Amino acid sequence: MQGMQYRDDPSSFESEHSYVEKVWVDPEIGPDELLRETTPELIDEDAGFANPLPTETIGPYRTPESRKLVTEEEEVLRPLVERGLYPGFLEAGPRELLRLDPCTVRAAIVAVGGTAPGTNAVIHAIVRRHTRYVEASVERWEQRGRQGQRPACTGRLLGFLNGFEGLMARQPWPAAAVPGPMELTLADTAGWRDTAGCQLGLSRYDFSAGDLVHQAAENVIAADLDIVYVIGGDGGMQGAKRLWEVLREHPKGLDVSVVGIPKTMDNDIGWARHSLGHGTALAEAARILNVLHTDAKANRRVMLVELFGADAGFVTAGAALASGKADLVLIREEAFDPWKTVAYIAKQTREAGCALVVMAEGALSSLGKRLVGEKLIELPKPSTTMLRDPWYERRDLHDAALKWLRDALRAEFVRPAVFTGHVVVNQPGYLIRAVPPSAEDIIHAERLGDLAVDSALAGYTGFMITQWQTHYVMVPLPLVVAVERRVGTEGAFWREVVSSTGQPSLASSDEDSSA
């Protein structure tokens, strides 16, 4: 098995560009280390199974040398090329020789995190691809006059219910709260493809408590699984990485392929051009903003709208830009002073008679922490459950921050000769996350699912299947979690948002000076 090196302190890299610039442009990095960082490991089995799907059906086979450049930015690439280094990710897709027998492979799917449009489409694509491999194996045997032993169709494809909760459940299954996995067939998933939600169920998780990740690994080994597909967001990819690392410590876990599939509306996963669900969420959020603006204008209201983005403001900023109706956009990446913000909203409202304020979850986290520090609100009590969910803890803080902002605006508007309409809080997140996937997200899901199966059967492990630049590639999980993608406030995208709203900098004087 290949060795893989990766960097400590991954949280310091807020973009793929900064990782390449600060790590790989380092004159000390050599070709061997760079190759290890960009190449997923292979399980130990020898490649001894001919791919039963012909190129006429599945497309050209990729070779071990099929790579796509990590960056197309010349100023970043030039110093590497000058040292003979061409960083690239392995292209995802079918291989001529497989390390796992498609007919006997035992695989499982686990979906984690929040709901995102397209999750069911990915699940169906994985099931369908595995089914096609098995059917092709039997067809090849029949076409060759049924010579030799008939392919042993003894493989199984399981779906763990309720995310990592199902994967970590104590055996024997089923338990009352978290039943065991269900067997998935093409007949089961055919009707799932264009539906909203997740038919397997979801859960958020935190592996830091107890021995949960080790219990998950023990269940994977006990179920004799060859492949585990983890569909999730940034937390899901972190969980997939931890599961993969723990499996590598066990002799029976070395041959398990762990594959990550990026699914999150926030679009904050490193090395993913766009994550599954983001396109649908963006379109639906923009539609809702237009509707809310109509109501705010007709009724002379201030509309405070919370959208997705606990850590990154891509949905909030993108939806506001697409709508063109927002008066103010607040994201975590751009500092803002609470009192300046209240004053600006009040000013806009007096001038226009209404206001549409769009806020990312992360902006509310920042606001809440500042208000707690200034003793303007109380810090909500954390959960005491073993399966700790940081999302719900943030949710309580967001609600408290929203209430403070609403009440501060209402206090501003009771003064004489000032706008006297209502201040309304709207949180349409559950409406957005529960819509069916767009055509674009369905097509993206099909590609992710198909290529995940192709690459896993070829024996690769510890990677995320993703579209990066214009190609689908395999990015090692350590590299995925080494980048926390954020909106660049000095970039063209955020500048367009600010130009659209006309908002000024609302940072406090000390934040301005530190910037």
C-alpha positions in Angstrom: 0.0 0.0 0.0 1.3 3.5 -0.9 2.2 5.9 1.9 0.4 9.2 2.0 1.7 12.4 3.5 -0.5 15.4 4.3 -0.1 18.7 6.1 -0.8 19.5 9.7 -3.1 22.4 10.7 -5.4 22.1 7.7 -7.7 24.8 8.9 -5.3 27.5 7.7 -6.1 27.0 4.0 -9.3 28.8 2.9 -8.9 28.0 -0.8 -7.4 25.5 -3.1 -5.3 28.3 -4.5 -3.8 29.2 -1.1 -3.0 25.5 -0.4 -1.1 25.1 -3.7 0.7 28.4 -3.3 1.7 27.9 0.4 2.5 24.2 0.3 3.4 23.0 -3.2 5.2 26.0 -4.4 7.6 25.5 -1.4 11.0 24.8 -3.0 11.5 21.9 -0.6 8.7 19.8 -1.9 9.8 17.1 -4.3 8.1 15.1 -7.0 7.7 12.0 -4.9 6.0 13.9 -2.0 3.8 15.8 -4.5 2.8 12.5 -6.1 1.8 11.0 -2.8 -0.3 14.0 -1.8 -2.3 14.0 -5.0 -2.7 10.2 -5.5 -5.3 8.1 -3.6 -4.1 4.8 -2.2 -4.8 1.4 -3.6 -6.2 -1.6 -1.6 -3.9 -4.6 -1.5 -5.7 -7.0 -3.9 -4.0 -7.5 -7.2 -5.8 -6.2 -10.3 -7.0 -9.5 -11.7 -10.5 -8.9 -13.0 -11.2 -7.8 -16.5 -13.7 -5.0 -16.7 -16.9 -6.6 -18.1 -18.2 -3.3 -19.4 -16.8 -2.6 -22.9 -15.6 0.9 -23.9 -18.5 1.1 -26.3 -20.8 1.1 -23.3 -18.8 2.8 -20.6 -16.4 5.1 -22.4 -12.6 4.9 -22.7 -10.7 3.2 -19.9 -8.5 5.5 -17.9 -4.9 4.6 -17.3 -2.8 5.0 -14.1 -1.2 8.0 -15.9 -4.5 9.7 -16.7 -4.2 12.9 -14.7 -5.7 16.4 -14.9 -3.8 19.5 -13.7 -4.7 20.7 -10.3 -4.6 24.4 -11.3 -4.8 26.3 -14.5 -3.5 29.5 -12.9 -0.2 30.3 -14.7 1.4 32.3 -11.9 0.9 29.3 -9.5 1.9 26.6 -12.0 5.0 28.3 -13.4 7.3 27.9 -10.4 6.3 24.3 -10.1 6.9 23.6 -13.8 10.3 25.3 -13.6 11.2 22.5 -11.1 9.7 19.8 -13.4 6.6 19.4 -11.2 3.2 19.1 -12.8 0.6 18.6 -10.0 -2.4 16.6 -11.2 -5.2 14.5 -9.8 -6.0 11.0 -11.2 -8.9 11.2 -13.6 -11.9 9.3 -12.3 -13.5 6.6 -14.4 -13.4 3.0 -15.5 -10.3 1.0 -15.6 -9.5 -1.9 -17.9 -8.5 -4.1 -14.9 -10.3 -4.2 -11.6 -9.1 -5.1 -8.1 -12.6 -6.1 -6.9 -14.9 -8.6 -8.5 -18.1 -6.8 -9.4 -20.1 -10.0 -8.9 -19.0 -10.7 -5.3 -18.3 -7.2 -4.0 -20.2 -6.1 -0.8 -20.7 -2.4 -0.7 -22.7 0.0 1.5 -24.0 3.6 1.1 -24.3 6.0 4.0 -25.6 9.6 3.6 -24.7 12.1 6.3 -25.3 15.7 7.2 -28.3 17.8 6.1 -30.8 17.3 3.3 -29.5 18.3 -0.2 -31.3 18.0 -3.5 -29.8 15.2 -5.6 -28.9 12.8 -2.7 -31.4 10.2 -3.9 -30.1 10.5 -7.5 -26.6 9.6 -6.3 -27.8 6.6 -4.4 -29.7 5.4 -7.4 -26.7 6.0 -9.7 -24.4 3.9 -7.4 -27.0 1.0 -7.3 -27.5 1.1 -11.1 -23.8 1.1 -11.9 -23.1 -1.9 -9.6 -26.1 -3.7 -11.2 -24.8 -2.9 -14.7 -21.4 -4.4 -13.8 -23.0 -7.6 -12.6 -25.3 -7.9 -15.6 -22.3 -7.3 -18.0 -20.3 -10.1 -16.3 -23.2 -12.5 -16.9 -23.7 -11.3 -20.5 -20.0 -11.8 -21.3 -20.1 -15.3 -19.9 -23.2 -16.1 -22.1 -21.6 -14.5 -25.2 -18.6 -16.7 -24.8 -20.8 -19.8 -25.0 -21.1 -20.2 -21.2 -17.6 -21.6 -21.0 -16.1 -21.8 -17.6 -17.8 -21.1 -14.3 -20.8 -18.8 -14.3 -20.1 -15.5 -12.5 -21.0 -15.8 -8.8 -23.6 -13.1 -8.2 -23.2 -13.2 -4.5 -22.5 -9.5 -3.9 -24.7 -7.2 -1.8 -25.4 -3.5 -1.8 -26.6 -2.1 1.5 -27.9 1.2 2.5 -27.3 2.2 6.1 -30.3 4.0 7.6 -30.1 7.4 9.3 -26.5 8.2 8.3 -23.6 7.6 10.6 -26.0 6.7 13.4 -26.9 3.6 11.5 -23.3 2.8 10.7 -22.3 3.2 14.4 -25.2 1.3 15.9 -24.3 -1.5 18.2 -24.9 -4.9 16.8 -26.8 -7.2 16.5 -29.2 -5.3 14.3 -31.9 -4.2 14.3 -32.2 -1.8 17.3 -35.4 0.0 18.1 -34.1 3.5 17.3 -31.6 2.7 14.6 -32.4 -0.4 12.6 -29.8 -2.3 10.5 -29.0 -1.6 6.9 -31.5 -2.4 4.1 -30.5 -4.2 0.9 -30.7 -2.0 -2.1 -31.8 -3.1 -5.6 -32.5 -1.3 -8.8 -36.2 -1.8 -8.3 -36.0 -0.1 -5.0 -34.1 3.0 -6.1 -35.5 3.5 -9.6 -38.3 5.8 -8.2 -35.9 7.7 -6.0 -33.9 9.4 -8.8 -35.7 12.7 -9.1 -37.2 12.9 -5.6 -36.3 15.3 -2.8 -34.9 14.3 0.6 -33.0 11.1 1.3 -34.8 7.8 1.3 -32.1 6.3 3.5 -32.5 9.0 6.1 -29.8 11.4 7.4 -28.1 12.4 10.6 -25.5 14.8 11.7 -22.7 13.4 13.9 -19.6 14.2 15.8 -17.0 11.4 16.0 -15.2 13.1 18.9 -17.4 11.4 21.6 -16.4 7.9 22.9 -15.3 5.3 20.5 -17.9 6.0 17.8 -15.6 5.9 14.8 -14.1 2.6 16.0 -17.6 1.2 16.4 -18.4 2.3 12.8 -15.2 0.6 11.6 -16.0 -2.6 13.5 -19.4 -2.7 11.9 -17.9 -2.3 8.5 -15.5 -5.2 9.1 -18.3 -7.3 10.7 -20.5 -6.8 7.7 -17.6 -7.9 5.5 -17.8 -4.8 3.3 -15.4 -4.1 0.4 -16.6 -0.6 -0.3 -18.2 2.2 1.8 -19.7 5.2 -0.1 -20.0 8.3 2.1 -22.3 11.0 0.7 -21.9 14.2 2.7 -20.7 17.7 3.1 -17.5 19.0 4.7 -18.3 17.2 8.0 -19.2 14.1 6.0 -15.8 14.2 4.3 -14.0 14.6 7.6 -16.0 11.6 8.9 -15.1 9.6 5.8 -11.4 10.4 6.3 -11.5 9.4 10.0 -13.3 6.1 9.1 -10.7 5.4 6.4 -7.9 6.1 8.8 -9.3 3.8 11.5 -9.9 1.0 9.0 -6.3 1.2 7.9 -5.2 0.4 11.4 -7.1 -2.9 11.3 -5.7 -5.8 9.2 -9.2 -6.6 7.9 -9.8 -3.0 7.1 -6.9 -2.5 4.8 -8.8 -3.9 1.8 -11.9 -1.7 2.3 -12.4 1.1 -0.2 -13.8 4.3 1.4 -15.2 6.8 -1.2 -16.5 10.3 -0.5 -19.1 12.0 -2.6 -19.6 15.8 -2.1 -23.1 16.7 -1.2 -23.9 20.1 0.4 -25.8 23.2 -0.6 -23.2 25.4 1.0 -20.6 24.6 -1.7 -17.8 24.8 0.9 -16.0 21.5 0.2 -12.4 21.9 -1.0 -11.5 20.8 -4.5 -15.2 20.6 -5.6 -16.1 23.0 -8.5 -19.7 22.7 -7.2 -21.1 20.3 -4.7 -24.3 18.4 -5.2 -27.4 20.4 -4.3 -25.8 23.8 -4.6 -27.3 24.6 -8.0 -30.8 23.7 -6.9 -30.5 25.6 -3.6 -29.2 28.7 -5.4 -32.1 28.8 -7.8 -34.7 28.1 -5.2 -33.2 30.7 -2.7 -33.2 33.3 -5.4 -36.8 32.6 -6.2 -37.8 32.9 -2.5 -35.9 36.2 -2.2 -37.9 37.6 -5.1 -41.2 36.6 -3.5 -40.2 38.0 -0.1 -39.1 41.3 -1.7 -42.5 41.6 -3.3 -44.2 41.1 0.1 -41.8 43.5 1.8 -42.4 46.2 -0.7 -46.2 45.8 -0.7 -46.5 45.9 3.0 -43.6 48.3 3.8 -41.7 45.7 5.8 -38.2 44.9 6.8 -37.6 41.3 5.9 -34.7 39.6 7.7 -34.0 36.4 5.7 -31.6 33.7 6.9 -30.1 31.4 4.2 -27.5 28.6 4.2 -23.8 29.0 4.9 -22.6 28.1 8.4 -19.0 28.6 7.3 -19.2 29.9 3.8 -21.6 32.4 2.2 -21.8 31.1 -1.3 -25.6 30.4 -1.3 -26.5 33.6 0.5 -24.3 35.8 -1.7 -25.1 33.9 -4.9 -28.9 34.0 -4.3 -28.8 37.7 -3.5 -26.8 38.4 -6.7 -29.2 36.3 -8.8 -32.2 38.0 -7.3 -30.9 41.5 -7.5 -33.5 42.6 -4.9 -31.4 42.5 -1.7 -30.6 45.7 0.1 -27.9 44.1 2.3 -26.1 40.8 2.4 -24.2 39.6 5.5 -21.8 36.6 5.3 -19.4 35.3 7.8 -16.4 36.2 5.7 -17.1 39.9 5.8 -16.9 41.6 9.2 -19.8 43.8 10.3 -20.6 45.9 13.4 -24.0 45.2 14.9 -24.9 48.8 15.6 -23.6 50.0 12.2 -25.7 47.3 10.6 -28.9 48.3 12.5 -28.3 52.0 11.6 -27.8 51.1 7.9 -30.9 49.0 7.6 -32.9 51.8 9.3 -31.5 54.3 6.8 -32.3 52.1 3.8 -35.8 51.5 5.2 -36.5 55.2 5.6 -35.5 56.0 2.1 -37.2 53.1 0.3 -40.0 52.2 2.6 -38.9 48.6 3.0 -35.7 46.5 3.1 -34.6 43.0 2.2 -31.7 41.8 4.4 -30.2 38.5 3.5 -27.9 36.8 6.1 -25.9 33.6 6.0 -26.0 31.2 9.0 -22.3 32.0 9.6 -23.0 35.7 9.8 -25.5 35.0 12.6 -22.9 32.9 14.4 -20.5 35.8 14.3 -23.2 38.2 15.4 -24.2 35.9 18.2 -20.7 35.4 19.5 -20.2 39.2 19.6 -23.5 39.8 21.4 -22.6 37.1 24.0 -19.2 38.7 24.5 -20.9 42.1 25.1 -23.4 40.4 27.4 -26.3 41.5 25.2 -27.6 37.9 24.9 -26.9 34.7 26.8 -25.0 31.8 25.3 -27.4 28.9 24.7 -26.6 25.7 26.7 -24.9 22.9 24.6 -26.4 19.5 24.1 -25.6 16.8 26.6 -26.1 13.9 24.2 -23.2 11.6 23.3 -23.8 12.0 19.6 -23.2 15.7 19.9 -24.5 17.9 17.1 -22.8 21.2 16.7 -25.4 22.3 14.2 -28.2 22.4 16.7 -26.0 24.4 19.1 -25.3 26.9 16.4 -29.0 27.0 15.6 -29.9 28.2 19.1 -27.2 30.9 18.8 -28.6 32.0 15.4 -32.1 32.3 16.8 -30.9 34.4 19.7 -28.9 36.7 17.3 -31.9 37.0 15.0 -34.2 38.0 17.8 -31.7 40.6 19.0 -31.5 42.1 15.5 -35.2 42.1 15.1 -35.8 43.8 18.4 -33.0 46.3 17.8 -34.7 47.3 14.5 -38.1 47.5 16.1 -36.7 49.8 18.8 -35.2 52.0 16.0 -38.5 52.2 14.2 -40.7 53.3 17.1 -39.2 56.8 17.0 -41.3 59.6 15.6 -41.2 60.2 11.8 -39.5 56.9 11.3 -40.8 53.8 9.3 -43.6 52.2 11.3 -44.0 48.8 9.5 -43.2 45.4 10.7 -39.8 43.7 11.0 -40.2 40.1 9.9 -37.8 37.2 10.3 -37.9 34.5 7.6 -36.0 31.2 7.7 -36.8 29.4 4.4 -34.0 26.8 4.7 -36.3 23.8 5.1 -38.3 24.9 2.1 -35.2 25.1 0.0 -33.4 21.9 1.1 -36.6 19.8 0.5 -37.2 20.7 -3.2 -36.5 18.1 -5.9 -33.2 18.4 -7.7 -32.7 20.4 -10.8 -31.8 18.8 -14.1 -28.3 20.0 -13.6 -28.0 18.4 -10.2 -29.5 15.1 -11.4 -26.9 14.9 -14.2 -24.1 15.8 -11.8 -25.3 13.1 -9.4 -25.3 10.6 -12.2 -21.7 11.3 -13.0 -20.6 11.3 -9.3 -22.3 8.0 -8.6 -21.1 6.2 -11.8 -17.5 7.3 -11.4 -17.4 6.5 -7.7 -18.3 2.9 -8.5 -15.8 2.7 -11.4 -13.0 4.0 -9.3 -13.8 2.0 -6.2 -13.9 -1.3 -8.2 -10.5 -0.4 -9.6 -9.3 -0.5 -6.0 -8.8 3.1 -5.1 -9.6 4.2 -1.5 -9.5 7.2 0.8 -10.6 9.7 -1.9 -13.5 12.0 -2.9 -14.9 11.8 -6.4 -15.4 15.4 -7.6 -15.6 17.7 -10.6 -12.6 20.0 -10.3 -11.8 22.5 -13.0 -13.6 20.9 -16.0 -12.9 17.2 -15.2 -14.0 14.5 -12.8 -11.1 13.4 -10.6 -10.2 11.6 -7.4 -8.9 13.8 -4.6 -7.3 12.1 -1.6 -9.5 12.8 1.5 -6.6 14.3 3.5 -6.3 17.0 0.8 -10.1 17.5 0.8 -10.2 18.3 4.5 -7.1 20.5 4.3 -9.1 23.2 2.5 -12.0 25.1 3.9 -13.5 26.9 0.9 -14.7 30.4 1.7 -16.0 33.4 -0.2 -13.1 35.7 -1.0 -14.2 39.1 0.0 -11.5 40.7 -2.3 -12.6 38.7 -5.3 -14.8 39.6 -8.2 -17.8 37.5 -7.0 -18.2 39.3 -3.7 -17.5 42.7 -5.3 -20.4 42.0 -7.7 -22.7 41.3 -4.7 -21.6 44.5 -3.0 -22.2 46.4 -6.3 -25.6 44.9 -6.6 -26.8 45.9 -3.1 -24.8 49.2 -2.9 -23.9 48.4 0.7 -20.9 50.1 2.4 -18.4 48.4 4.7 -20.1 47.9 8.0 -17.1 46.7 9.9 -16.2 48.5 13.2 -13.2 50.8 13.3 -11.0 48.2 14.9 -12.0 45.5 12.3 -11.2 48.0 9.5 -7.8 48.7 10.9 -7.0 45.0 11.4 -8.0 44.3 7.8 
